[in-house]
Amino acid sequence: MRKEQLQEYRHICAELRRLNDQRVQWMFRAERSTRAPTMAPVMGGQHDPMPMIVDKLTAVREQTERLADRLADAKLKIERAIESLPSLQRQVMRARYIDGKCWDDVAEEMCYDVRHLHRLHKKALDFIL
């Protein structure tokens, strides 16, 4: 497992959040575009935006499902690699790559100096690789 693979986890999560936000926006548009049924005839020149909205929602859903599959695979690989580490190294790697914390936050949480965490991180990477 490479460091880039560990970092990919956070990028996939960010992309999933972005797609979910996009899905929510399209759902909102769909709700706004839904007209109350009336008996009035539809005037020429008016068009129904719903087919386009449904197409966008479908595309976003499919993209989200593909990313979710990738995330599940990446997460499983990362979890297995991290679980194989000694306890202290496992805590560092989990906080950094799964929780996405910055080094300063991890150091504060674990009551260690950042330089010491970097040494533990290097040992963990050497062990995993």
Secondary structure, DSSP 8 states (H G I E B T S, - for coil): --HHHHHHHHHHHHHHHHHHHHHHHHHHHHHHH-----SS---TT----HHHHHHHHHHHHHHHHHHHHHHHHHHHHHHHHHHTS-HHHHHHHIIIIIS---HHHHHHHHT--HHHHHHHHHHHHHHH-
